[in-house]
Amino acid sequence: MNAVTKIVFSPAGDLYAVRGIELYRGSMPSSSNQDWFSTAKRVGKTDWDKYKCLFFDPQGVLYAATKNGELYKGPAPSNENMSWLYGEATKVGTGGWNLFAALFFNHKGILYGVTDDKLVMRSPPTKPDDDWLSSSTTIGNSGWRVLSLFIAFSPDNDLWCVDSRNGSIYKGPIPTKDDPNYQKKAVQLGWGYNAYPFMSFTLDKIMEGIVSFEFLPDVGKILSQNVEVVQSQIYNNKSRSPLKHTFTFSTTMTETSTFSQEHGLTLAVGAEMTFKAGIPLIV
């Protein structure tokens, strides 16, 4: 993914990537040799270099903070011929949003931001004159700018951060106004993560293997039946008495079955499903 300047995943697991002034959407790459742009769909032709930050809320609404400080929200773009900024998005912030080092949502739709070395939170703004920062709640008083290289909530509702100085990655409970001491409670789980230009939590849609398999003939359905002629013989009786003839035959018959799979995985349009386990043959 050369020349990509930003990536963001939607709640459904779709990957959006900004390259130059364009925006593309596709499924997560499954191989390092994959040319992602050859299968991705371009959903924006221009203006996507104007944004400092792109992020989704839990309902799939896209938020975008411009480099000049404005904040917009709108549906995820799907048509490259429709300008998202001028045709679909709604302005919900007029200034100062470019000063945030990070902006992200929790699973309940609360907006979090890192600015002035602090971590703040509040419900997202709904109109341009909403003074979001002054009415937000501070839940971290200092040390958050260096932790915003990557900062996001995991599916199990922990807060993960990467320190930009040494790449240490931390996992800890969400800080609150009454208990803002995330740095003291967080657990370091590794280092060197500042080597990665992009990090994100997303849905894994690759099926690695079949854990177990059970064939139930009693609940199977016969979809088609065919008549197979084992041996044919024509008898022409030219006499006036019944013709009696005894014959035997021997042949090998091979019956094969097909296998169909049913599962509860919801697969979004354009996502890639990969099987790494063999499909069993039932004879």
Secondary structure, DSSP 8 states (H G I E B T S, - for coil): -TTEEEEEE-TT--EEEEETTEEEEE-----TT--HHHHSEEEE-SSGGGEEEEEE-TTS-EEEEETTS-EEEES----TTS-IIIII-EEEE-SSGGG-SEEEE-TTS-EEEEETTEEEEE----STT--TTTTSEEEE-SS-STTBSEEEE-TTS-EEEE-TTT--EEEE----SS---HHHH-EEEES-GGG-S-------------------GGG-------------------SSS---------------------------TT------S------
